[in-house]
Structures are given as structure tokens and as C-alpha cells.
Amino acid sequence: MQRLVDSHTHLDHFPTQEISSIVDRAIENGVGLIISAGTTLESSEHCVKLSNTNPMVFAGVGIHPMDLREVIDNKTYKALETLASENPKVACISEIGLDFLPTSPAYNIQMQSFKRQIRLARDLEKPIIVHSRDAHSDVLKTLVTENAQSVGGVLHYYQGDLDTAQRYINMGFSISMAKPLLRIRELQDVAKAIPLEFIVLETDSAPQPWKKYRHRWTEPFHVIQVAEKLAELKNLSIETIIEKTTQNIIQKTSKLLHISGVNTKSYDKT
């Protein structure tokens, strides 16, 4: 039976002693593969370690725009390059992009780092997972100028409009739906309109200590809720949604997954 892929998490942010139970809950709820995205060099290293100790976990290597303190110098670039090139379970360059909140790092730092990490992805022929908050115009321009369509990737945790989604799709990028799909009507309309072959699923799981109860934290197993909502919106079976969205993310990373000996046609619990 085809199993779900949670295409974007921050599994490495959870306490180490919780990882095995988080993965077990994911398996019990039909998840067969989890990608854990790096946010700093240290976080990326942790994601790679998790991927090397858990068969169903893959890693993303990258520096999140909100975690930048300075431009990516040659030393940092080389460290990212080595980490991504020497570990076959690194599925993508992630999480990278632009974030234009008032508290975000300076524009020039973000832009240099985004461009340099796209170039890393091109050099290594790995897809990119793109963070874009209040920044779609600049992100789109940068993807074009840096020829990011040559590697493609995914727009992570998408909450934009249909026209913007179509512009990303035209460049070879998929649109990733997460739990906002459960509650935002405008996003639901976007999901209805986008062809299913351009949609992938995620949870963006990370610790949520502001929530009163631990069991309310979002985890990879919640990706089934997103799949069920998408099935409702598109009037399709949940089996169809699972099969197609899994196929979509596998197509982005199939070369890398095959290197690691992963069966991309079906995910068993064993």
C-alpha cells in the first residue's frame, strides 16, 4: 500500500528522546517517509545524523533566512557542500529562501545567502525547498535569475494566491500544503484549482511549547489530516491523494532516493 510522505519537518528540533516515538506515531498513521529540513549548519548536521540512524528519515541541508547572522562565506558554503554531497540521504537543499518580516535579517544578507544556496543546489543537482514570507515577488525574480528551474523544488507551507502558485508551477516547482489548508478558505480555493500533480504535503512539524498540552503539538502523523482535507476539496479518494502526492515528492528526489536503495513504489512498515 502506498504511504504518505511528510515532505517538510524540523524533526531535529524535538528532544532526542522523543524522536523514536514521533516516528512510530507517523508509521502507525500511514507515513512512510519524513524529510527533516535544516535551518542552520548545526541543524543540518543533526538532520543528516537522524537520516543515517532512521531508515524512513531523509535530510535537507540549508540555512533558513531567519537564522542568518551574516552572509554565507566560503567556509560555510564548503561545509554545506560537503554535508550535502557526502551523505546520500540528503534529499534537498532546505530550508532556504526569503523572509521580509520587520524582525528578519537584512535584505542583502538574505539575498546573498539565498542565491548562494541555489547555486549550491545547482552544483549538486538537488532540488530546493523554498521559504517565502511576504516575499513572493523577490523570490520569483531570484529563482529566475539564478536558473533555479534547472533543479526545481517545492514552495514550502504555501499560503499565497492562485496566480502566484501558477507562476511557481510554470517554473517547475510544486506547491506544498500543510495544516493551514484545514482552516483558510482562500487557500482551499487555491488547492482546488491547482492540478494534483503539482501538490505535495507537509506538516512543518517542530516543538510547540506555547501549546498547553504536548499531544496538541503538530507531528508528522498529522499529514494525514492535510491529505484528507485535500481529498475532500478535490472530491477524490484519500487513496488517490496519497498515491499522487507521494509520487510528486518522490519525482523531485527520486535520483537521491534510489541511490539510498529506497523502494519508491511502496512504503512498508518493515
C-alpha positions as CSV (number, residue, x, y, z in Angstrom):
1,M,0.0,0.0,0.0
2,Q,1.3,3.5,-0.9
3,R,2.2,5.5,2.2
4,L,2.3,9.3,2.9
5,V,5.4,11.5,2.7
6,D,5.8,14.4,5.1
7,S,7.9,16.5,2.8
8,H,9.0,19.1,5.4
9,T,9.5,18.8,9.1
10,H,12.0,20.1,11.7
11,L,12.4,16.7,13.4
12,D,15.8,17.6,14.6
13,H,14.3,20.4,16.9
14,F,12.5,17.8,19.0
15,P,14.2,16.3,22.1
16,T,16.3,13.4,21.0
17,Q,14.5,11.0,23.4
18,E,11.2,11.8,21.6
19,I,12.3,11.0,18.0
20,S,11.6,7.3,18.1
21,S,8.0,7.7,19.4
22,I,7.3,10.5,16.9
23,V,8.5,8.3,14.1
24,D,6.4,5.4,15.5
25,R,3.3,7.5,15.6
26,A,3.9,8.6,12.0
27,I,4.2,4.9,10.8
28,E,1.1,4.0,12.7
29,N,-0.8,6.7,10.8
30,G,0.4,5.7,7.3
31,V,3.5,7.8,6.9
32,G,6.4,6.1,5.1
33,L,8.9,8.9,4.7
34,I,9.8,12.1,6.6
35,I,12.2,14.8,5.3
36,S,13.8,16.8,8.1
37,A,14.9,20.3,7.0
38,G,18.0,22.0,8.3
39,T,17.8,25.6,9.5
40,T,21.4,26.3,10.4
41,L,24.7,24.4,9.7
42,E,24.4,22.7,13.0
43,S,20.7,21.8,12.5
44,S,21.6,20.4,9.0
45,E,24.3,18.2,10.6
46,H,21.7,17.0,13.1
47,C,19.2,16.2,10.3
48,V,21.8,14.2,8.5
49,K,22.6,12.2,11.7
50,L,18.9,11.5,12.1
51,S,18.6,10.3,8.5
52,N,21.6,8.0,9.0
53,T,20.0,6.3,12.0
54,N,16.4,6.0,10.8
55,P,15.6,4.4,7.5
56,M,12.4,6.5,6.9
57,V,14.0,9.9,7.6
58,F,15.8,11.9,5.0
59,A,17.5,15.2,5.4
60,G,17.5,18.7,3.9
61,V,20.7,20.8,4.2
62,G,20.4,24.6,4.3
63,I,20.3,27.8,6.3
64,H,16.9,29.4,7.0
65,P,16.6,33.1,6.2
66,M,15.5,33.9,9.8
67,D,18.6,32.1,11.1
68,L,21.1,34.1,9.1
69,R,23.6,36.2,11.1
70,E,25.9,37.1,8.2
71,V,26.3,36.3,4.5
72,I,27.3,32.7,3.6
73,D,31.1,32.9,3.3
74,N,33.3,30.3,1.6
75,K,33.9,28.3,4.8
76,T,30.2,27.9,5.4
77,Y,29.5,27.2,1.8
78,K,32.1,24.5,1.8
79,A,30.7,23.0,5.0
80,L,27.2,22.8,3.4
81,E,28.6,21.4,0.2
82,T,30.5,18.7,2.0
83,L,27.5,17.8,4.2
84,A,25.1,17.6,1.2
85,S,27.4,15.8,-1.2
86,E,28.9,13.2,1.1
87,N,25.6,12.0,2.5
88,P,23.3,10.2,0.0
89,K,20.3,10.7,2.3
90,V,20.4,14.4,1.8
91,A,17.3,14.8,-0.4
92,C,17.3,18.5,-1.0
93,I,18.8,21.9,-0.1
94,S,16.4,23.1,2.6
95,E,15.2,25.3,4.1
96,I,16.2,28.3,2.1
97,G,14.5,31.5,0.9
98,L,13.5,35.0,1.8
99,D,11.6,36.3,4.8
100,F,10.5,40.0,5.0
101,L,9.1,40.3,8.4
102,P,10.2,43.5,10.3
103,T,12.4,41.4,12.5
104,S,14.1,39.5,9.7
105,P,17.8,39.7,8.9
106,A,19.0,42.5,6.5
107,Y,17.9,42.2,2.9
108,N,21.4,42.0,1.5
109,I,22.3,39.1,3.8
110,Q,19.2,37.2,2.9
111,M,19.6,37.7,-0.8
112,Q,23.2,36.7,-1.0
113,S,22.5,33.6,1.1
114,F,19.5,32.6,-1.0
115,K,21.4,33.0,-4.3
116,R,24.4,31.1,-3.0
117,Q,22.4,28.2,-1.7
118,I,20.5,28.0,-5.1
119,R,23.9,27.8,-6.7
120,L,24.9,25.0,-4.3
121,A,21.7,23.1,-5.3
122,R,22.6,23.6,-9.0
123,D,26.1,22.4,-8.4
124,L,24.9,19.3,-6.6
125,E,21.8,18.8,-8.8
126,K,19.5,18.7,-5.8
127,P,16.0,20.3,-5.6
128,I,15.4,23.3,-3.3
129,I,12.7,23.7,-0.7
130,V,11.8,27.4,-0.6
131,H,10.6,29.6,2.3
132,S,8.8,32.7,1.2
133,R,7.1,35.0,3.7
134,D,5.9,38.4,2.4
135,A,8.5,37.9,-0.3
136,H,7.0,36.1,-3.4
137,S,7.9,38.9,-5.8
138,D,11.6,38.8,-4.9
139,V,11.7,35.0,-4.6
140,L,10.3,34.6,-8.1
141,K,12.7,37.0,-9.5
142,T,15.6,35.3,-7.8
143,L,14.6,31.9,-8.9
144,V,14.6,33.1,-12.5
145,T,17.9,35.0,-12.3
146,E,19.6,32.0,-10.6
147,N,18.1,29.5,-13.1
148,A,16.6,27.6,-10.2
149,Q,14.2,25.9,-12.6
150,S,17.1,23.7,-13.6
151,V,16.8,21.8,-10.3
152,G,13.2,22.7,-9.4
153,G,11.8,22.1,-5.9
154,V,8.9,22.9,-3.7
155,L,7.3,26.1,-2.3
156,H,7.1,25.2,1.4
157,Y,4.0,25.8,3.6
158,Y,2.3,27.7,0.8
159,Q,-0.3,30.3,1.7
160,G,-0.2,32.6,-1.4
161,D,-2.8,33.2,-4.2
162,L,-3.5,31.1,-7.3
163,D,-1.7,33.4,-9.7
164,T,1.5,33.2,-7.7
165,A,1.2,29.5,-7.3
166,Q,0.8,29.2,-11.1
167,R,4.0,31.2,-11.6
168,Y,5.9,28.8,-9.4
169,I,4.4,25.8,-11.2
170,N,5.4,27.2,-14.5
171,M,9.0,27.2,-13.3
172,G,8.8,23.5,-12.4
173,F,8.1,23.9,-8.7
174,S,5.5,22.0,-6.6
175,I,3.2,23.7,-4.1
176,S,3.3,22.2,-0.6
177,M,0.1,22.2,1.5
178,A,0.1,22.0,5.3
179,K,-2.3,22.4,8.1
180,P,-3.4,26.0,7.1
181,L,-5.3,24.1,4.4
182,L,-7.7,22.9,7.1
183,R,-8.8,26.4,8.0
184,I,-8.1,29.1,5.4
185,R,-10.9,29.3,2.8
186,E,-8.8,31.2,0.2
187,L,-6.1,28.6,0.4
188,Q,-8.7,25.9,-0.1
189,D,-9.8,27.6,-3.3
190,V,-6.2,27.6,-4.5
191,A,-5.8,23.9,-3.7
192,K,-9.0,23.1,-5.6
193,A,-7.7,25.0,-8.7
194,I,-4.1,23.6,-8.8
195,P,-3.7,20.3,-10.6
196,L,-3.0,17.5,-8.2
197,E,0.3,16.6,-10.0
198,F,1.8,19.9,-8.6
199,I,0.8,19.4,-4.9
200,V,2.9,17.8,-2.1
201,L,2.1,17.6,1.6
202,E,3.9,18.5,4.8
203,T,3.4,19.4,8.4
204,D,6.3,21.7,9.1
205,S,6.5,19.8,12.5
206,A,8.5,21.4,15.2
207,P,8.2,21.7,19.0
208,Q,5.3,24.0,20.1
209,P,5.9,24.6,23.8
210,W,3.3,27.5,23.8
211,K,0.6,24.9,23.4
212,K,-0.8,23.8,26.8
213,Y,-0.8,20.1,26.1
214,R,2.0,18.1,24.5
215,H,-0.4,16.0,22.5
216,R,-1.5,19.1,20.6
217,W,1.9,19.6,19.1
218,T,2.0,19.1,15.3
219,E,3.9,16.0,14.3
220,P,4.4,14.1,11.0
221,F,1.4,11.9,11.7
222,H,-0.8,14.9,11.2
223,V,0.0,14.9,7.5
224,I,-3.0,12.5,7.1
225,Q,-5.3,15.4,8.1
226,V,-4.0,17.5,5.2
227,A,-4.4,14.6,2.8
228,E,-8.0,14.1,3.9
229,K,-8.8,17.7,3.5
230,L,-7.3,17.8,0.0
231,A,-9.3,14.7,-0.9
232,E,-12.5,16.5,0.3
233,L,-11.7,19.6,-1.7
234,K,-10.9,17.8,-4.9
235,N,-13.6,15.2,-4.5
236,L,-11.1,12.4,-4.8
237,S,-10.4,9.3,-2.7
238,I,-7.9,9.5,0.1
239,E,-6.0,6.7,-1.7
240,T,-5.7,8.8,-4.8
241,I,-4.4,11.8,-2.9
242,I,-1.8,9.7,-1.0
243,E,-0.6,7.9,-4.2
244,K,-0.3,11.1,-6.2
245,T,1.2,13.4,-3.6
246,T,3.7,10.8,-2.7
247,Q,4.6,10.2,-6.3
248,N,5.0,14.0,-6.7
249,I,7.6,14.4,-4.0
250,I,9.4,11.2,-5.0
251,Q,9.7,12.5,-8.5
252,K,11.6,15.6,-7.1
253,T,14.1,13.4,-5.2
254,S,13.9,10.0,-7.0
255,K,17.5,10.0,-8.1
256,L,18.7,10.6,-4.5
257,L,16.2,8.0,-3.0
258,H,17.2,5.3,-5.5
259,I,20.9,5.9,-4.5
260,S,19.9,5.1,-1.0
261,G,18.1,1.9,-2.0
262,V,14.6,3.2,-1.0
263,N,11.6,1.5,-2.6
264,T,9.8,4.4,-4.1
265,K,6.8,2.5,-5.2
266,S,5.6,1.5,-1.8
267,Y,6.4,2.0,1.8
268,D,6.1,-0.9,4.2
269,K,6.3,-0.7,8.0
270,T,9.2,-3.1,7.9
